[in-house]
Amino acid sequence: MKTNFIEELKWRGMLHDMIPGTEELLQKEVVKAYVGFDPTADSLGVGNLVPIMMLMHFQRAGHKPVALVGGATGMVGDPSGKSAERNLLDLETLKHNVECQKKQLMQFLDFDNKENGAELVNNLDWFKEFGFLEFIREVGKHISVNYMMAKDSVKSRLESGMSFTEFSYQLIQGYDFYHLWKEKGIKLQMGGSDQWGNITTGTELVRRLGGGEAFAVTTPLIKKADGTKFGKSEGGNIWLDPKKTSPYKFYQFWLNASDADTETYIKIFSTKSKEEIEALIAEHQEAPHMRVLQNALADEITTRVHSAEELEKAKVASSILFGKATEEALRSLDAETLFSVFEGVPQFTISKDELNEGLGIVEFLAQKTSVFQSNGEARKMVQGNGVAVNKTKVKLDKAINQDDVNAGKYILAQKGKKNYFLITVE
């Protein structure tokens, strides 16, 4: 059953601009639309989630989404939003990146639906045999330099300089739209507002080369309430790949969003209905300290990107760092999750051999590691009930041995309430 996609975008705060007639087209028929993804990394980041959610909402409205991974355009480099020329990737790297991104897109889009199943395309498939002379003859003559120079993505770079390679990007992306319109009947391209110039070059090529009509929808670029860029943290990008950003850190990214940001985010990144979201916002405003919105969003998006099991691990990990978790909870974590939680705390290393015979707690804390600077300080703190190993308070008769190692690798020491130390056993 088709629903009104444009109305959905409007209440979610996801509509920036569209070509007149787009809404009427979508109400009239099942439409194919595509969004392009740039394969410069082997993982998508949370910054890519806005166009991904756009495709997801599009499919849920009864239309057919197409994700284009730019194997060809990735070799050229999109100047939109960039202040400098970027490094070009070789074919093998691009191929690997495209494969990795495909797998991630499958977590959001339904590729098996017989009615409106999602599809993946790679523009290298139609560009690899397209010669340069043929391209400038067949495509280049239809778009004037004046038209290309008027685009914001070009204007903003004229002062600092721009290579012909990047200047030609909008022609190549424009040809993608023409090719997909001609070969697959795709009438709509969607993307971020910084892509408007490139997208409308495509609609122009459809008109001039094919005598047809094509449409465009863009979504606003998300900024955080404090004006900084969405999708970054102190440690850099937040990736969808668990090897690049652990599920725990991914979960924490959403959980730590400000109240103002979360009201924006939940409309964009949740598939909950308008009524459900409005009820959550109202509940949150009544008791902001409960962080209802942050919890709802972090739960939903971590489950979608990683799994319900990884969400549970992330919650256990959070309770260890911020709550009153037990030793049992700590021992339930795998080595990767445990390390991602305590990555930023002071770390020490001891050998397995030293643990075989057992180490006295004072020796362990003050000599084999530097949790304390002296035996006396360690002894005094243990006697005062101020030291825990693996979340359990210890006494002076405690011996540290192999039984204290978690996930085959780590021992967690705690001095007072907030000072953690991670000891790696090698």
C-alpha positions in Angstrom: 0.0 0.0 0.0 1.3 3.4 -1.0 1.5 6.2 1.5 2.5 9.9 0.9 6.3 9.9 0.9 6.6 13.7 0.7 4.3 14.2 3.7 6.4 11.6 5.6 9.6 13.6 4.8 8.0 16.9 5.9 6.9 15.8 9.4 10.3 14.1 9.9 12.1 17.4 9.0 13.7 15.6 6.0 12.6 17.7 3.1 14.8 20.5 1.9 13.9 21.0 -1.8 12.2 19.2 -4.7 11.4 19.8 -8.3 7.8 20.8 -8.9 5.6 17.9 -9.8 7.5 15.3 -7.7 4.7 14.8 -5.1 2.1 14.4 -7.9 4.3 11.8 -9.6 4.7 9.8 -6.4 0.9 9.8 -5.7 0.2 8.7 -9.3 2.4 5.6 -9.6 5.1 3.3 -8.0 8.3 5.3 -8.7 11.9 4.1 -8.8 14.3 6.5 -7.1 18.0 6.3 -6.4 20.6 7.7 -4.0 24.3 7.7 -4.7 26.9 6.6 -2.2 30.6 7.5 -2.4 32.8 4.4 -1.9 35.9 6.2 -0.5 35.8 4.1 2.6 35.1 0.4 3.3 32.3 1.4 5.6 29.4 3.8 5.6 29.3 6.2 8.6 26.4 7.6 10.5 26.6 10.7 8.2 25.3 8.4 5.4 22.3 7.3 7.5 20.2 10.3 6.4 20.1 9.3 2.6 19.8 5.6 3.7 16.8 6.4 5.9 15.4 8.4 3.0 15.5 5.3 0.8 14.1 3.2 3.6 11.1 5.6 4.1 10.7 5.6 0.3 10.4 1.8 0.2 8.0 1.8 3.2 5.8 4.3 1.3 5.4 1.6 -1.4 8.1 2.8 -3.9 11.2 1.1 -5.3 14.6 2.2 -3.9 17.8 1.9 -5.8 21.2 2.4 -4.1 24.0 3.4 -6.5 27.5 2.8 -5.3 29.9 5.0 -7.3 32.6 2.7 -8.5 33.3 5.2 -11.3 32.5 8.5 -9.6 34.7 7.4 -6.6 37.6 7.4 -9.0 37.0 11.1 -9.8 36.0 12.8 -6.5 32.9 14.8 -5.7 33.8 18.5 -5.0 30.5 19.1 -3.1 31.2 20.3 0.4 34.9 19.7 0.0 37.5 22.4 0.4 40.4 20.6 -1.3 41.1 18.0 -3.9 41.0 14.5 -2.5 43.1 11.4 -3.0 41.9 9.1 -5.8 41.6 5.4 -5.1 42.8 2.5 -7.2 40.3 0.0 -8.7 41.0 -2.8 -6.2 40.4 -0.6 -3.2 37.2 0.8 -4.7 35.9 -2.7 -5.5 36.5 -3.8 -1.9 34.8 -0.7 -0.5 31.8 -1.2 -2.8 31.3 -4.8 -1.5 31.5 -3.7 2.1 29.0 -0.9 1.6 26.6 -3.2 -0.2 26.4 -5.5 2.9 25.6 -2.5 5.1 22.8 -1.2 2.9 21.2 -4.6 3.1 20.6 -4.0 6.9 18.2 -1.2 6.0 16.6 -2.0 2.7 14.5 -5.1 1.7 16.0 -6.6 -1.4 13.7 -9.6 -1.5 10.3 -7.9 -1.8 8.7 -9.0 -5.1 6.6 -5.8 -5.4 9.2 -3.1 -4.6 12.5 -4.8 -3.7 15.6 -2.6 -3.4 18.3 -2.8 -6.0 22.0 -2.1 -6.0 23.8 -0.6 -9.0 27.4 0.4 -9.6 28.1 3.1 -12.1 31.5 1.6 -13.1 29.4 -1.0 -15.0 28.3 1.5 -17.6 31.4 3.8 -17.4 34.2 1.3 -17.8 33.7 0.9 -21.5 32.8 4.6 -22.1 35.7 6.3 -23.9 36.7 9.9 -23.0 36.2 11.2 -26.6 32.8 9.5 -26.8 31.8 10.9 -23.5 32.6 14.6 -24.3 31.0 14.2 -27.7 27.8 12.4 -26.6 27.3 14.1 -23.2 29.6 17.1 -22.8 28.1 19.1 -25.7 24.7 19.2 -24.0 25.8 21.1 -20.9 27.4 24.5 -21.2 30.4 25.6 -19.1 28.3 28.6 -17.9 25.7 26.2 -16.6 28.3 24.2 -14.7 30.1 27.2 -13.3 26.8 28.5 -11.8 26.6 25.5 -9.5 27.4 26.2 -5.8 29.7 23.2 -5.5 31.9 24.8 -8.3 31.5 28.5 -7.2 32.7 27.8 -3.7 36.0 26.3 -5.0 36.9 28.9 -7.7 39.0 30.9 -5.3 41.1 28.0 -4.0 41.2 26.2 -7.4 39.6 23.0 -8.8 41.0 20.5 -11.2 39.2 19.6 -14.4 38.7 16.1 -12.9 36.5 17.5 -10.1 34.9 20.0 -12.4 33.7 17.2 -14.6 32.1 15.3 -11.7 28.7 16.9 -12.1 28.6 15.8 -15.8 29.4 12.2 -14.8 26.8 12.1 -12.0 24.4 13.8 -14.4 25.0 11.0 -16.9 24.3 8.4 -14.2 20.8 9.8 -13.8 20.3 9.8 -17.6 21.5 6.2 -17.9 19.3 5.0 -15.1 16.3 6.9 -16.5 16.8 5.4 -19.9 17.8 1.8 -18.9 15.8 1.3 -15.7 13.0 3.8 -15.8 14.3 5.7 -12.7 12.5 9.0 -12.6 13.7 10.4 -9.3 17.1 11.1 -7.7 17.4 11.9 -4.0 20.3 13.1 -1.8 21.6 15.7 0.6 21.0 19.4 -0.1 24.7 19.8 -1.2 23.9 17.5 -4.1 21.2 19.7 -5.7 23.5 21.0 -8.3 24.7 17.6 -9.4 21.1 16.1 -9.3 19.7 18.9 -11.5 22.5 18.5 -14.0 21.1 15.0 -14.3 17.5 16.2 -14.8 18.8 18.6 -17.5 20.6 15.7 -19.3 17.4 13.6 -19.2 15.6 16.5 -20.9 18.2 17.4 -23.4 19.6 13.9 -24.3 16.4 11.9 -23.9 13.6 14.4 -24.2 12.2 13.1 -20.9 11.3 14.5 -17.5 13.1 13.6 -14.3 12.6 14.7 -10.7 14.7 15.5 -7.6 14.2 15.5 -3.8 16.9 16.7 -1.3 17.1 16.5 2.4 18.7 19.1 4.7 22.3 18.5 5.9 22.2 17.8 9.6 24.1 19.9 12.0 24.2 19.4 15.8 22.4 22.0 18.0 25.9 23.5 18.8 26.7 24.0 15.1 29.2 21.1 14.8 29.1 18.4 12.2 26.8 15.5 12.7 28.4 12.0 12.6 31.7 13.0 14.3 32.9 12.4 17.8 36.1 13.2 19.6 37.6 10.1 18.2 36.6 10.9 14.6 33.9 9.4 12.4 31.3 7.0 13.8 31.2 4.1 11.4 28.7 1.3 10.8 31.4 -1.3 10.7 32.0 -2.8 14.2 35.7 -3.1 13.6 36.0 0.7 13.0 33.5 1.8 15.7 32.6 -0.8 18.3 28.8 -1.5 19.0 29.4 -0.1 22.5 30.8 3.2 21.1 28.1 3.3 18.5 25.4 2.9 21.2 27.0 5.6 23.4 27.1 8.0 20.4 23.3 8.0 20.3 22.8 7.7 24.0 25.0 10.9 24.7 23.1 13.1 22.1 21.8 16.3 23.6 18.0 16.7 24.2 17.7 19.2 21.3 19.6 16.9 18.9 17.7 13.8 19.9 14.3 15.4 19.1 15.7 16.0 15.5 17.4 12.6 15.3 14.5 10.4 16.4 12.3 11.7 13.6 15.0 11.0 11.0 16.5 7.8 12.1 13.6 5.9 13.7 11.0 4.0 11.7 8.4 4.6 14.5 5.2 6.3 13.5 4.4 10.0 14.0 2.1 9.2 16.9 4.7 7.0 18.6 7.5 9.6 18.2 5.2 12.5 19.4 4.3 10.4 22.5 8.0 9.7 23.2 8.9 13.4 22.9 6.1 14.4 25.3 7.2 11.8 27.8 10.8 13.0 27.5 9.8 16.6 28.0 8.0 15.7 31.2 11.2 14.0 32.7 14.3 14.9 30.6 16.6 13.3 33.2 15.2 9.9 32.3 16.6 10.3 28.7 13.6 8.5 27.2 14.4 9.7 23.7 18.1 8.9 23.8 17.4 5.4 25.1 14.6 4.7 22.5 16.8 5.9 19.6 20.0 4.2 20.8 18.1 0.9 21.2 16.5 1.0 17.8 19.4 2.0 15.7 22.0 -0.1 17.5 19.8 -3.2 16.9 19.3 -2.3 13.3 23.0 -1.8 12.5 24.5 -4.4 14.8 21.9 -6.8 16.3 19.8 -7.2 19.5 22.6 -9.3 20.9 25.2 -6.5 20.4 22.7 -4.0 21.9 22.4 -6.1 25.0 26.3 -6.3 25.3 26.5 -2.5 24.9 24.0 -2.0 27.7 25.9 -4.4 30.0 29.1 -2.6 29.1 27.5 0.7 29.9 26.2 -0.5 33.3 29.8 -1.7 34.1 31.2 1.8 33.5 28.3 3.9 34.8 26.2 1.7 37.0 26.4 -0.9 39.7 27.2 -3.9 37.5 28.3 -7.2 39.0 31.4 -9.3 38.3 29.1 -11.7 36.5 28.1 -8.9 34.1 31.8 -8.1 33.5 32.6 -11.7 32.8 29.8 -11.9 30.2 31.6 -9.5 27.9 33.9 -10.6 25.1 37.5 -9.1 24.8 36.6 -6.6 22.1 33.6 -5.2 23.9 35.5 -5.0 27.2 38.4 -3.3 25.6 36.2 -0.8 23.8 34.6 0.3 27.1 37.9 0.8 28.9 40.1 1.9 25.9 40.7 5.4 27.4 41.7 4.3 30.9 45.3 3.8 32.1 46.6 0.4 31.0 49.3 -2.0 32.2 50.6 -5.3 31.0 51.7 -8.3 33.0 52.7 -11.8 31.9 50.7 -15.0 32.3 53.6 -16.6 34.0 53.5 -14.1 36.9 49.8 -15.1 37.5 50.4 -18.8 37.6 51.7 -18.8 41.1 49.4 -16.0 42.2 50.3 -12.4 43.1 49.5 -10.7 46.4 47.0 -7.9 46.0 49.5 -5.2 47.1 52.3 -6.6 44.9 49.8 -6.6 42.0 48.6 -3.0 42.5 51.9 -1.3 43.4 54.7 -3.3 41.9 53.5 -5.3 38.8 51.3 -2.4 37.8 51.3 1.3 38.9 47.6 1.5 40.0 49.3 2.8 43.2 52.6 4.5 43.6 53.6 2.6 46.8 52.9 -0.6 48.8 51.7 1.6 51.7 49.2 3.5 49.6 47.9 0.3 48.1 47.6 -1.4 51.5 45.8 1.6 53.1 43.2 1.8 50.2 42.5 -1.9 50.3 42.0 -1.8 54.1 39.7 1.1 53.6 37.5 -1.0 51.3 38.4 1.3 48.4 39.7 -1.2 45.8 37.8 -3.6 43.5 39.1 -6.2 41.1 36.6 -7.1 38.4 33.9 -5.1 40.1 34.3 -7.0 43.4 35.8 -5.3 46.5 39.0 -7.0 47.7 40.8 -7.6 51.1 44.5 -7.8 51.9 44.4 -11.7 51.7 43.3 -11.6 48.0 45.7 -13.3 45.6 45.5 -12.4 41.9 45.7 -15.5 39.6 44.4 -16.8 36.2 40.9 -17.1 37.6 40.8 -13.3 37.6 41.4 -12.9 33.9 38.3 -11.9 31.8 37.8 -13.0 28.2 41.2 -14.7 28.3 43.0 -11.3 28.3 42.0 -8.6 30.9 41.8 -7.8 34.6 39.9 -4.7 35.6 41.1 -2.8 38.7 39.2 0.0 40.3 40.5 2.6 42.8 37.7 4.4 44.5 34.4 4.9 42.5 35.6 6.3 39.2 39.3 5.4 38.6 39.5 2.3 36.4 42.7 0.5 35.2 42.9 -2.2 32.6 45.5 -4.8 33.0 46.3 -6.9 29.9 47.6 -10.4 30.5 50.0 -11.6 27.9 
